[in-house]
Each structure stands twice: as structure tokens, then as C-alpha cells.
């Protein structure tokens, strides 16, 4: 089932104007990855390179680690029967890949989407070696702030797991790491620490001197409480396709000079 719900046009215009005039990053760049994108050529000149050397060549590789938002999940007709609109090509990860290729048209980046619906930072830590480390990517994007309701553990436990993921990516791969805050979501009694988790992600980017794309800032500074539901396709936590476009454009700010 493809997504069919989109936000009103006046909110699209507002969010587009915002991302066009505001920087949502912390100014830190993945310098090595940008240099790869600027200098890599997406072909092998078979006239000058022996076949034996081909195996050492590859396209720049991105892994995006996350949950349903990263995986490209949208509205739900019946969540208990998993009747959920899904389209990874409408999600921010693939839209970022397209924008990246537009900026660096001579380079062909590859992307592995390791977003699993319903997952949280604990699950991501458990599957980190399988879904990130073994690929030895050039760039990792970590989106891991939602799906941490009060029955999953304390705020301190979230922080411990999140920092463990960051440390392992930095120590076990050669990748540069981009952190993102989650999109705004409708809060309920089962999820009491979303604001605190957002602040922790911002602080982690500062403490480790990592690039940050502050998705949450876009939603908080453009929408009131009533409008928030209109940009969430499931009226809870899944942004509409256009909101994913804005998030991808926010990521691209990190790639600008």
C-alpha cells in the first residue's frame, strides 16, 4: 500500500520556506565523505585497470539506521494487521540520496536502508554489527529517538544505549556519523521523555563533535499543536512524504560549504 495522505499545501509552503531560509545543522561537516563525493568517479576505466583490482573499488556507501520513519512507513488502515502504507522511495533516506547525486552528478553513491518499523535504540544496538558495521560504510546516519515508551526503560538507559551505538560505529567502522533528531510527534502518557531524548542527541553531537541535522527544530518552529497532526500521515509519528522531502533537504545542508 502506497502512501496517499499529504499535508495541506499552505503547510508545505511554510515548511519549504523555513528550510530554505534556516540552517538546522550544527555546522560540523563529514569532511572525508564530502571529499569522496567530490572526487570519486562512478566508473572503472577497464583500459587501464586490471580485473584483479576491481574488487578493491566501490561506490561511496551510506547506511541509514533507524525505525519506521527511516524505513518509509506512513499511514495505517489497521496497524494490528500491519496494513500500513510503505514506500522507502518516499522517505527521507532515498530523497537524500537523490539530492546528493544531484549535487555530485559524477559520483554514484550507494545506500543501505537499515530502518525497521517499531525498532528503538536497544534493538538497533543489538543488530548494529549485522546492519551497519559489517558493511564498513563511508557515512552512517542515525535516527533513533522514537519508540522508547516508559515501559522500555529509563531515560538513563536510553542515553546509555544511544551512546554505545555512537561509540561502536566510530570505533568499529571508518564511517563518519551524522546524528539526527526525530521529527515532532504526538505525545501520550506512554512516552514521557521525548523532549529529553531530543536534547540528549543534540548534546551528544556537541560532545563528540559530530554533524547534526535537527529535524525536530523544523517541526517545532513551523507548526502549532493542531497543525502537527496535519503533517503526520498516521496522525501520530510518521511524517507525510512532503515532510520527508524537507528532512532530506535538511540533511543536504550538512553537505553544503
Secondary structure as the mmCIF struct_conf table of DSSP 4:
data_model
#
loop_
_struct_conf.conf_type_id
_struct_conf.id
_struct_conf.beg_label_comp_id
_struct_conf.beg_label_asym_id
_struct_conf.beg_label_seq_id
_struct_conf.end_label_comp_id
_struct_conf.end_label_asym_id
_struct_conf.end_label_seq_id
HELX_RH_AL_P HELX_RH_AL_P1 UNK A 9 UNK A 21
STRN STRN1 UNK A 25 UNK A 25
BEND BEND1 UNK A 27 UNK A 27
HELX_RH_AL_P HELX_RH_AL_P2 UNK A 31 UNK A 39
BEND BEND2 UNK A 42 UNK A 43
TURN_TY1_P TURN_TY1_P1 UNK A 46 UNK A 48
BEND BEND3 UNK A 49 UNK A 49
HELX_RH_3T_P HELX_RH_3T_P1 UNK A 51 UNK A 56
STRN STRN2 UNK A 61 UNK A 66
BEND BEND4 UNK A 67 UNK A 67
HELX_RH_AL_P HELX_RH_AL_P3 UNK A 68 UNK A 71
TURN_TY1_P TURN_TY1_P2 UNK A 72 UNK A 72
STRN STRN3 UNK A 73 UNK A 78
HELX_RH_3T_P HELX_RH_3T_P2 UNK A 79 UNK A 81
TURN_TY1_P TURN_TY1_P3 UNK A 82 UNK A 82
STRN STRN4 UNK A 83 UNK A 86
HELX_RH_3T_P HELX_RH_3T_P3 UNK A 88 UNK A 90
BEND BEND5 UNK A 91 UNK A 91
HELX_RH_AL_P HELX_RH_AL_P4 UNK A 92 UNK A 103
BEND BEND6 UNK A 104 UNK A 104
TURN_TY1_P TURN_TY1_P4 UNK A 105 UNK A 106
STRN STRN5 UNK A 110 UNK A 115
TURN_TY1_P TURN_TY1_P5 UNK A 117 UNK A 118
HELX_RH_AL_P HELX_RH_AL_P5 UNK A 121 UNK A 126
TURN_TY1_P TURN_TY1_P6 UNK A 127 UNK A 127
HELX_RH_AL_P HELX_RH_AL_P6 UNK A 128 UNK A 131
TURN_TY1_P TURN_TY1_P7 UNK A 132 UNK A 132
HELX_RH_3T_P HELX_RH_3T_P4 UNK A 133 UNK A 135
BEND BEND7 UNK A 138 UNK A 138
STRN STRN6 UNK A 139 UNK A 142
BEND BEND8 UNK A 146 UNK A 147
HELX_RH_3T_P HELX_RH_3T_P5 UNK A 150 UNK A 152
HELX_RH_AL_P HELX_RH_AL_P7 UNK A 155 UNK A 172
BEND BEND9 UNK A 173 UNK A 174
STRN STRN7 UNK A 176 UNK A 181
HELX_LH_PP_P HELX_LH_PP_P1 UNK A 182 UNK A 184
TURN_TY1_P TURN_TY1_P8 UNK A 189 UNK A 190
HELX_RH_AL_P HELX_RH_AL_P8 UNK A 194 UNK A 208
TURN_TY1_P TURN_TY1_P9 UNK A 209 UNK A 209
STRN STRN8 UNK A 211 UNK A 214
HELX_RH_AL_P HELX_RH_AL_P9 UNK A 215 UNK A 222
HELX_RH_AL_P HELX_RH_AL_P10 UNK A 225 UNK A 228
HELX_RH_3T_P HELX_RH_3T_P6 UNK A 229 UNK A 231
STRN STRN9 UNK A 232 UNK A 232
TURN_TY1_P TURN_TY1_P10 UNK A 233 UNK A 234
BEND BEND10 UNK A 235 UNK A 237
STRN STRN10 UNK A 239 UNK A 239
HELX_RH_AL_P HELX_RH_AL_P11 UNK A 241 UNK A 255
#
